[in-house]
Amino acid sequence: MTAIRRTQAELIDLIGRRFPNITCVRCGSNSLALIDVPEDGVTTAVAIYGPGDRLPGRIKPQEAATLACTNCGHIEQFLLAFLDREENSANAQ
């Protein structure tokens, strides 16, 4: 996977476009903070496992954006490849 370099502002914009009315799934608050700060080297990678992927070298790290609710502390992650793919599909139609 080739990582697409984004700034924190670009991540916020991408998530905001995909989920314009996003709220915390736990408490319903709309006060969310992006934990990732790519400019400072703070990014999230998530290991994706599939059938037979428990072998060393078979895990495919994926770039993710991590949001935290500033009300209850719930953490939610979004795989950026999926956000990009869905946004590109919507733009193509």
MMTF fields as JSON, N, C-alpha, C and O atoms, coordinates in Angstrom:
{
  "mmtfVersion": "1.0.0",
  "mmtfProducer": "UNKNOWN",
  "numBonds": 371,
  "numAtoms": 372,
  "numGroups": 93,
  "numChains": 1,
  "numModels": 1,
  "chainsPerModel": [1],
  "groupsPerChain": [93],
  "chainIdList": ["A"],
  "bondAtomList": [4, 2, 8, 6, 12, 10, 16, 14, 20, 18, 24, 22, 28, 26, 32, 30, 36, 34, 40, 38, 44, 42, 48, 46, 52, 50, 56, 54, 60, 58, 64, 62, 68, 66, 72, 70, 76, 74, 80, 78, 84, 82, 88, 86, 92, 90, 96, 94, 100, 98, 104, 102, 108, 106, 112, 110, 116, 114, 120, 118, 124, 122, 128, 126, 132, 130, 136, 134, 140, 138, 144, 142, 148, 146, 152, 150, 156, 154, 160, 158, 164, 162, 168, 166, 172, 170, 176, 174, 180, 178, 184, 182, 188, 186, 192, 190, 196, 194, 200, 198, 204, 202, 208, 206, 212, 210, 216, 214, 220, 218, 224, 222, 228, 226, 232, 230, 236, 234, 240, 238, 244, 242, 248, 246, 252, 250, 256, 254, 260, 258, 264, 262, 268, 266, 272, 270, 276, 274, 280, 278, 284, 282, 288, 286, 292, 290, 296, 294, 300, 298, 304, 302, 308, 306, 312, 310, 316, 314, 320, 318, 324, 322, 328, 326, 332, 330, 336, 334, 340, 338, 344, 342, 348, 346, 352, 350, 356, 354, 360, 358, 364, 362, 368, 366],
  "bondOrderList": [1, 1, 1, 1, 1, 1, 1, 1, 1, 1, 1, 1, 1, 1, 1, 1, 1, 1, 1, 1, 1, 1, 1, 1, 1, 1, 1, 1, 1, 1, 1, 1, 1, 1, 1, 1, 1, 1, 1, 1, 1, 1, 1, 1, 1, 1, 1, 1, 1, 1, 1, 1, 1, 1, 1, 1, 1, 1, 1, 1, 1, 1, 1, 1, 1, 1, 1, 1, 1, 1, 1, 1, 1, 1, 1, 1, 1, 1, 1, 1, 1, 1, 1, 1, 1, 1, 1, 1, 1, 1, 1, 1],
  "groupList": [{"groupName": "MET", "atomNameList": ["N", "CA", "C", "O"], "elementList": ["N", "C", "C", "O"], "formalChargeList": [0, 0, 0, 0], "bondAtomList": [1, 0, 2, 1, 3, 2], "bondOrderList": [1, 1, 2], "singleLetterCode": "M", "chemCompType": "L-PEPTIDE LINKING"}, {"groupName": "THR", "atomNameList": ["N", "CA", "C", "O"], "elementList": ["N", "C", "C", "O"], "formalChargeList": [0, 0, 0, 0], "bondAtomList": [1, 0, 2, 1, 3, 2], "bondOrderList": [1, 1, 2], "singleLetterCode": "T", "chemCompType": "L-PEPTIDE LINKING"}, {"groupName": "ALA", "atomNameList": ["N", "CA", "C", "O"], "elementList": ["N", "C", "C", "O"], "formalChargeList": [0, 0, 0, 0], "bondAtomList": [1, 0, 2, 1, 3, 2], "bondOrderList": [1, 1, 2], "singleLetterCode": "A", "chemCompType": "L-PEPTIDE LINKING"}, {"groupName": "ILE", "atomNameList": ["N", "CA", "C", "O"], "elementList": ["N", "C", "C", "O"], "formalChargeList": [0, 0, 0, 0], "bondAtomList": [1, 0, 2, 1, 3, 2], "bondOrderList": [1, 1, 2], "singleLetterCode": "I", "chemCompType": "L-PEPTIDE LINKING"}, {"groupName": "ARG", "atomNameList": ["N", "CA", "C", "O"], "elementList": ["N", "C", "C", "O"], "formalChargeList": [0, 0, 0, 0], "bondAtomList": [1, 0, 2, 1, 3, 2], "bondOrderList": [1, 1, 2], "singleLetterCode": "R", "chemCompType": "L-PEPTIDE LINKING"}, {"groupName": "GLN", "atomNameList": ["N", "CA", "C", "O"], "elementList": ["N", "C", "C", "O"], "formalChargeList": [0, 0, 0, 0], "bondAtomList": [1, 0, 2, 1, 3, 2], "bondOrderList": [1, 1, 2], "singleLetterCode": "Q", "chemCompType": "L-PEPTIDE LINKING"}, {"groupName": "GLU", "atomNameList": ["N", "CA", "C", "O"], "elementList": ["N", "C", "C", "O"], "formalChargeList": [0, 0, 0, 0], "bondAtomList": [1, 0, 2, 1, 3, 2], "bondOrderList": [1, 1, 2], "singleLetterCode": "E", "chemCompType": "L-PEPTIDE LINKING"}, {"groupName": "LEU", "atomNameList": ["N", "CA", "C", "O"], "elementList": ["N", "C", "C", "O"], "formalChargeList": [0, 0, 0, 0], "bondAtomList": [1, 0, 2, 1, 3, 2], "bondOrderList": [1, 1, 2], "singleLetterCode": "L", "chemCompType": "L-PEPTIDE LINKING"}, {"groupName": "ASP", "atomNameList": ["N", "CA", "C", "O"], "elementList": ["N", "C", "C", "O"], "formalChargeList": [0, 0, 0, 0], "bondAtomList": [1, 0, 2, 1, 3, 2], "bondOrderList": [1, 1, 2], "singleLetterCode": "D", "chemCompType": "L-PEPTIDE LINKING"}, {"groupName": "GLY", "atomNameList": ["N", "CA", "C", "O"], "elementList": ["N", "C", "C", "O"], "formalChargeList": [0, 0, 0, 0], "bondAtomList": [1, 0, 2, 1, 3, 2], "bondOrderList": [1, 1, 2], "singleLetterCode": "G", "chemCompType": "PEPTIDE LINKING"}, {"groupName": "PHE", "atomNameList": ["N", "CA", "C", "O"], "elementList": ["N", "C", "C", "O"], "formalChargeList": [0, 0, 0, 0], "bondAtomList": [1, 0, 2, 1, 3, 2], "bondOrderList": [1, 1, 2], "singleLetterCode": "F", "chemCompType": "L-PEPTIDE LINKING"}, {"groupName": "PRO", "atomNameList": ["N", "CA", "C", "O"], "elementList": ["N", "C", "C", "O"], "formalChargeList": [0, 0, 0, 0], "bondAtomList": [1, 0, 2, 1, 3, 2], "bondOrderList": [1, 1, 2], "singleLetterCode": "P", "chemCompType": "L-PEPTIDE LINKING"}, {"groupName": "ASN", "atomNameList": ["N", "CA", "C", "O"], "elementList": ["N", "C", "C", "O"], "formalChargeList": [0, 0, 0, 0], "bondAtomList": [1, 0, 2, 1, 3, 2], "bondOrderList": [1, 1, 2], "singleLetterCode": "N", "chemCompType": "L-PEPTIDE LINKING"}, {"groupName": "CYS", "atomNameList": ["N", "CA", "C", "O"], "elementList": ["N", "C", "C", "O"], "formalChargeList": [0, 0, 0, 0], "bondAtomList": [1, 0, 2, 1, 3, 2], "bondOrderList": [1, 1, 2], "singleLetterCode": "C", "chemCompType": "L-PEPTIDE LINKING"}, {"groupName": "VAL", "atomNameList": ["N", "CA", "C", "O"], "elementList": ["N", "C", "C", "O"], "formalChargeList": [0, 0, 0, 0], "bondAtomList": [1, 0, 2, 1, 3, 2], "bondOrderList": [1, 1, 2], "singleLetterCode": "V", "chemCompType": "L-PEPTIDE LINKING"}, {"groupName": "SER", "atomNameList": ["N", "CA", "C", "O"], "elementList": ["N", "C", "C", "O"], "formalChargeList": [0, 0, 0, 0], "bondAtomList": [1, 0, 2, 1, 3, 2], "bondOrderList": [1, 1, 2], "singleLetterCode": "S", "chemCompType": "L-PEPTIDE LINKING"}, {"groupName": "TYR", "atomNameList": ["N", "CA", "C", "O"], "elementList": ["N", "C", "C", "O"], "formalChargeList": [0, 0, 0, 0], "bondAtomList": [1, 0, 2, 1, 3, 2], "bondOrderList": [1, 1, 2], "singleLetterCode": "Y", "chemCompType": "L-PEPTIDE LINKING"}, {"groupName": "LYS", "atomNameList": ["N", "CA", "C", "O"], "elementList": ["N", "C", "C", "O"], "formalChargeList": [0, 0, 0, 0], "bondAtomList": [1, 0, 2, 1, 3, 2], "bondOrderList": [1, 1, 2], "singleLetterCode": "K", "chemCompType": "L-PEPTIDE LINKING"}, {"groupName": "HIS", "atomNameList": ["N", "CA", "C", "O"], "elementList": ["N", "C", "C", "O"], "formalChargeList": [0, 0, 0, 0], "bondAtomList": [1, 0, 2, 1, 3, 2], "bondOrderList": [1, 1, 2], "singleLetterCode": "H", "chemCompType": "L-PEPTIDE LINKING"}],
  "groupTypeList": [0, 1, 2, 3, 4, 4, 1, 5, 2, 6, 7, 3, 8, 7, 3, 9, 4, 4, 10, 11, 12, 3, 1, 13, 14, 4, 13, 9, 15, 12, 15, 7, 2, 7, 3, 8, 14, 11, 6, 8, 9, 14, 1, 1, 2, 14, 2, 3, 16, 9, 11, 9, 8, 4, 7, 11, 9, 4, 3, 17, 11, 5, 6, 2, 2, 1, 7, 2, 13, 1, 12, 13, 9, 18, 3, 6, 5, 10, 7, 7, 2, 10, 7, 8, 4, 6, 6, 12, 15, 2, 12, 2, 5],
  "groupIdList": [1, 2, 3, 4, 5, 6, 7, 8, 9, 10, 11, 12, 13, 14, 15, 16, 17, 18, 19, 20, 21, 22, 23, 24, 25, 26, 27, 28, 29, 30, 31, 32, 33, 34, 35, 36, 37, 38, 39, 40, 41, 42, 43, 44, 45, 46, 47, 48, 49, 50, 51, 52, 53, 54, 55, 56, 57, 58, 59, 60, 61, 62, 63, 64, 65, 66, 67, 68, 69, 70, 71, 72, 73, 74, 75, 76, 77, 78, 79, 80, 81, 82, 83, 84, 85, 86, 87, 88, 89, 90, 91, 92, 93],
  "secStructList": [7, 7, 7, 7, 7, 7, 7, 2, 2, 2, 2, 2, 2, 2, 2, 2, 2, 2, 7, 6, 6, 7, 7, 7, 6, 6, 6, 7, 7, 7, 7, 3, 3, 3, 7, 7, 5, 4, 4, 4, 6, 5, 7, 3, 3, 3, 3, 3, 7, 7, 6, 6, 6, 6, 1, 6, 6, 7, 7, 3, 3, 3, 3, 3, 3, 3, 3, 3, 3, 6, 6, 6, 7, 7, 3, 3, 3, 3, 3, 2, 2, 2, 2, 2, 2, 2, 2, 2, 2, 2, 2, 2, 7],
  "xCoordList": [0.831, 0.0, 0.87, 1.808, 0.581, 1.294, 0.502, -0.656, 1.14, 0.448, 0.334, 1.28, -0.816, -1.03, -0.776, -1.452, 0.188, 0.533, -0.53, -0.841, -1.071, -2.095, -1.718, -0.991, -2.214, -2.073, -3.259, -4.229, -3.177, -4.301, -5.544, -6.644, -5.382, -6.532, -7.165, -8.388, -6.352, -6.888, -7.643, -8.666, -7.145, -7.861, -9.215, -10.226, -9.229, -10.483, -11.467, -12.657, -10.964, -11.815, -12.372, -13.555, -11.53, -11.972, -13.077, -14.103, -12.868, -13.876, -15.148, -16.253, -14.998, -16.155, -16.995, -18.221, -16.338, -17.079, -17.827, -18.97, -17.177, -17.8, -18.908, -19.914, -18.715, -19.677, -19.969, -19.461, -20.776, -20.984, -21.661, -21.48, -22.419, -23.113, -22.589, -23.358, -21.294, -20.712, -20.864, -20.648, -21.24, -21.336, -20.73, -20.518, -20.459, -19.934, -20.998, -22.155, -20.598, -21.558, -21.918, -22.904, -21.153, -21.408, -22.317, -23.304, -21.988, -22.749, -23.527, -24.332, -23.295, -24.026, -23.448, -23.992, -22.355, -21.736, -21.178, -20.735, -21.202, -20.58, -19.215, -18.673, -18.67, -17.367, -16.311, -16.035, -15.731, -14.743, -13.402, -13.353, -12.321, -10.982, -10.226, -10.323, -9.479, -8.626, -7.319, -6.63, -6.979, -5.763, -4.527, -3.467, -4.659, -3.517, -3.046, -3.854, -1.728, -1.108, 0.04, 1.192, -0.271, 0.755, 1.974, 3.091, 1.772, 2.885, 3.916, 5.095, 3.474, 4.374, 4.753, 5.355, 4.405, 4.722, 3.779, 4.065, 2.654, 1.692, 0.599, -0.279, 0.667, -0.328, -0.714, -0.027, -1.801, -2.304, -2.193, -2.524, -1.729, -1.726, -2.465, -2.25, -3.32, -4.125, -3.746, -3.694, -3.482, -3.162, -4.458, -5.342, -4.562, -5.738, -5.399, -4.468, -6.15, -5.946, -7.023, -8.188, -6.618, -7.553, -7.26, -6.382, -7.973, -7.723, -6.258, -5.746, -5.599, -4.211, -3.182, -1.992, -3.616, -2.7, -1.986, -1.33, -2.082, -1.413, 0.078, 0.796, 0.543, 1.951, 2.737, 2.224, 3.983, 4.794, 4.921, 5.094, 4.835, 4.967, 3.685, 3.674, 2.607, 1.352, 0.374, -0.707, 0.742, -0.131, 0.067, 1.197, -1.029, -0.967, -1.398, -2.594, -0.445, -0.841, -1.583, -1.204, -2.629, -3.447, -3.447, -3.519, -3.367, -3.412, -4.839, -5.816, -4.93, -6.238, -6.232, -5.184, -7.413, -7.601, -8.321, -9.293, -7.84, -8.408, -9.05, -8.404, -10.339, -11.079, -11.349, -11.561, -11.341, -11.693, -12.804, -12.753, -13.802, -14.868, -14.319, -13.786, -14.452, -13.943, -14.932, -14.656, -16.085, -17.064, -16.898, -16.808, -16.857, -16.812, -15.514, -15.267, -14.682, -13.418, -13.46, -12.439, -14.629, -14.737, -13.812, -13.695, -13.154, -12.256, -12.844, -13.337, -12.783, -13.29, -12.246, -11.607, -12.071, -11.081, -11.733, -12.717, -11.146, -11.593, -10.395, -9.372, -10.505, -9.461, -9.541, -10.566, -8.445, -8.46, -8.631, -9.222, -8.132, -8.298, -9.772, -10.165, -10.593, -12.027, -12.697, -13.572, -12.296, -12.87, -12.551, -13.42, -11.294, -10.894, -11.656, -12.127, -11.781, -12.453, -13.917, -14.425, -14.59, -16.002, -16.17, -17.104, -15.26, -15.352, -15.08, -15.763, -14.086, -13.78, -14.929, -15.213, -15.599, -16.758, -17.901, -18.561, -18.13, -19.209, -18.913, -19.82, -17.642, -17.267, -17.358, -17.577, -17.19, -17.22, -18.628, -18.802, -19.63, -21.015, -21.63, -22.788],
  "yCoordList": [-1.179, 0.0, 1.235, 1.333, 2.164, 3.418, 4.44, 4.724, 4.984, 5.965, 7.29, 7.745, 7.891, 9.223, 10.202, 10.15, 11.087, 12.025, 13.109, 13.768, 13.283, 14.296, 15.097, 14.623, 16.301, 17.099, 16.804, 16.173, 17.259, 17.078, 17.77, 17.223, 18.953, 19.675, 18.893, 18.883, 18.241, 17.444, 16.214, 15.836, 15.59, 14.455, 14.9, 14.231, 16.02, 16.55, 16.848, 16.551, 17.437, 17.762, 16.488, 16.434, 15.467, 14.209, 13.552, 13.139, 13.457, 12.844, 13.685, 13.142, 15.001, 15.891, 15.784, 15.877, 15.587, 15.417, 14.086, 14.018, 13.025, 11.698, 11.577, 10.906, 12.237, 12.133, 13.537, 13.913, 14.311, 15.713, 15.916, 16.965, 14.959, 15.082, 14.074, 13.537, 13.818, 12.782, 13.122, 14.256, 12.113, 12.237, 10.982, 9.987, 11.031, 9.88, 8.784, 9.035, 7.575, 6.467, 6.004, 5.288, 6.392, 5.968, 6.947, 6.532, 8.259, 9.218, 10.243, 10.994, 10.283, 11.204, 12.6, 13.439, 12.872, 14.196, 14.47, 13.553, 15.731, 16.102, 16.755, 17.398, 16.593, 17.142, 16.045, 15.307, 15.958, 14.934, 15.58, 16.676, 14.898, 15.403, 14.365, 13.167, 14.828, 13.942, 13.767, 14.744, 12.529, 12.237, 12.35, 12.776, 11.975, 11.955, 13.36, 14.248, 13.553, 14.813, 14.433, 14.357, 14.195, 13.727, 14.642, 14.166, 15.934, 16.873, 16.614, 16.925, 16.046, 15.746, 14.266, 13.805, 13.521, 12.099, 11.215, 10.032, 11.759, 10.977, 10.495, 11.262, 9.211, 8.618, 7.247, 6.689, 6.728, 5.445, 4.44, 4.754, 3.24, 2.147, 0.979, 0.672, 0.342, -0.768, -2.004, -1.96, -3.103, -4.363, -5.061, -5.263, -5.424, -6.097, -7.574, -7.914, -8.435, -9.872, -10.48, -10.085, -11.439, -12.207, -13.682, -14.039, -14.543, -15.982, -16.309, -15.928, -17.003, -17.401, -16.32, -16.541, -15.15, -14.025, -14.028, -13.041, -15.07, -15.112, -15.391, -15.399, -15.617, -15.886, -14.573, -13.571, -14.565, -13.34, -12.833, -13.617, -11.534, -10.922, -10.87, -10.308, -11.439, -11.461, -10.389, -10.248, -9.639, -8.595, -7.328, -6.923, -6.715, -5.525, -4.299, -4.096, -3.478, -2.291, -1.29, -1.058, -0.712, 0.261, 1.578, 1.593, 2.675, 4.001, 4.272, 4.015, 4.787, 5.068, 6.449, 6.983, 6.998, 8.236, 7.851, 7.096, 8.371, 8.038, 9.273, 10.306, 9.147, 10.221, 9.835, 8.663, 10.825, 10.597, 11.569, 12.748, 11.073, 11.916, 12.675, 12.072, 13.986, 14.775, 14.808, 15.419, 14.156, 14.073, 12.783, 12.821, 11.63, 10.351, 9.572, 8.601, 9.979, 9.307, 8.141, 7.496, 7.863, 6.772, 7.067, 8.213, 6.023, 6.158, 5.409, 4.289, 6.045, 5.448, 5.635, 6.684, 4.612, 4.684, 4.482, 3.758, 5.153, 5.039, 4.678, 5.361, 3.609, 3.261, 4.238, 4.338, 4.955, 6.013, 5.475, 6.15, 4.287, 3.712, 3.555, 3.756, 3.2, 3.05, 4.411, 4.571, 5.385, 6.728, 7.295, 7.866, 7.136, 7.61, 6.894, 7.526, 5.567, 4.775, 5.184, 5.351, 5.344, 5.732, 7.138, 7.411, 8.039, 9.411, 9.458, 10.179, 8.696, 8.66, 8.055, 8.509, 7.034, 6.432, 7.437, 7.523, 8.189, 9.185, 10.298, 10.781, 10.702, 11.76, 11.309, 12.126, 10.0, 9.474, 9.376, 9.282, 9.394, 9.214, 10.492, 10.504],
  "zCoordList": [0.0, 0.0, 0.0, 0.792, -0.861, -0.89, -0.095, -0.4, 0.922, 1.768, 1.037, 0.394, 1.143, 0.596, 1.733, 2.761, 1.557, 2.611, 2.693, 1.701, 3.858, 4.102, 5.328, 6.202, 5.381, 6.591, 7.5, 7.082, 8.732, 9.654, 9.102, 9.186, 8.545, 7.975, 6.825, 6.688, 6.002, 4.897, 5.407, 4.836, 6.476, 7.067, 7.614, 7.401, 8.312, 8.86, 7.732, 7.842, 6.646, 5.505, 4.855, 4.517, 4.681, 4.076, 4.909, 4.369, 6.205, 7.081, 7.108, 7.105, 7.133, 7.132, 5.868, 5.926, 4.723, 3.461, 3.443, 2.991, 3.937, 3.931, 4.971, 4.741, 6.128, 7.231, 7.764, 8.821, 7.049, 7.426, 8.784, 9.402, 9.253, 10.545, 11.558, 12.355, 11.533, 12.375, 13.859, 14.286, 14.616, 16.072, 16.681, 15.987, 17.953, 18.675, 18.689, 19.028, 18.318, 18.295, 19.706, 19.885, 20.685, 22.067, 22.814, 23.422, 22.771, 23.578, 22.751, 23.302, 21.422, 20.564, 20.465, 19.748, 21.169, 21.121, 19.731, 19.04, 19.329, 18.057, 18.286, 17.387, 19.472, 19.814, 19.682, 20.628, 18.486, 18.178, 17.845, 17.286, 18.19, 17.901, 17.087, 17.351, 16.103, 15.324, 16.08, 16.376, 16.391, 17.144, 16.252, 16.711, 14.999, 14.081, 13.738, 13.465, 13.754, 13.339, 12.394, 12.821, 11.106, 10.179, 10.096, 9.898, 10.243, 10.167, 11.26, 11.091, 12.376, 13.498, 13.534, 14.503, 12.487, 12.429, 13.221, 13.411, 13.692, 14.466, 13.511, 13.117, 13.144, 12.264, 12.813, 13.669, 12.317, 12.762, 11.617, 10.473, 11.926, 10.955, 11.601, 12.774, 10.844, 11.335, 10.536, 9.307, 11.224, 10.546, 10.153, 10.985, 8.883, 8.361, 8.169, 7.438, 8.82, 8.705, 7.82, 7.874, 7.013, 6.216, 6.405, 7.191, 5.704, 5.837, 5.525, 4.472, 6.426, 6.22, 6.471, 6.251, 6.928, 7.111, 8.456, 8.789, 9.221, 10.518, 10.391, 11.391, 9.181, 8.963, 8.91, 8.412, 9.418, 9.349, 7.92, 6.987, 7.76, 6.447, 5.641, 4.546, 6.151, 5.401, 5.863, 5.291, 6.887, 7.418, 6.594, 6.321, 6.207, 5.368, 6.182, 6.388, 6.65, 7.419, 6.532, 5.384, 7.075, 6.356, 7.117, 8.346, 6.389, 6.993, 7.491, 6.789, 8.7, 9.294, 9.949, 10.309, 10.089, 10.85, 12.142, 12.119, 13.254, 14.554, 15.164, 15.34, 15.485, 16.136, 17.581, 17.891, 18.459, 19.859, 20.238, 19.886, 20.954, 21.47, 22.674, 23.605, 22.651, 23.774, 24.93, 25.962, 24.771, 25.849, 26.662, 27.889, 25.955, 26.678, 26.478, 27.193, 25.52, 25.286, 24.316, 24.078, 23.753, 22.775, 21.597, 21.163, 21.08, 19.929, 18.746, 18.882, 17.581, 16.344, 15.263, 15.182, 14.426, 13.363, 12.0, 11.858, 10.996, 9.618, 8.751, 8.799, 7.954, 7.007, 5.84, 5.166, 5.612, 4.606, 3.192, 2.349, 2.916, 1.582, 1.24, 0.091, 2.224, 1.989, 1.823, 0.972, 2.624, 2.481, 1.108, 0.448, 0.676, -0.649, -1.749, -2.694, -1.629, -2.655, -2.777, -3.886, -1.651, -1.688, -2.228, -2.982, -1.842, -2.338, -3.843, -4.571, -4.316, -5.742, -6.537, -7.646, -5.991, -6.65, -6.759, -7.795, -5.696, -5.702, -6.713, -7.39, -6.812, -7.763, -9.207, -10.102, -9.445, -10.805, -11.362, -12.577, -10.505, -10.969, -11.431, -11.85]
}
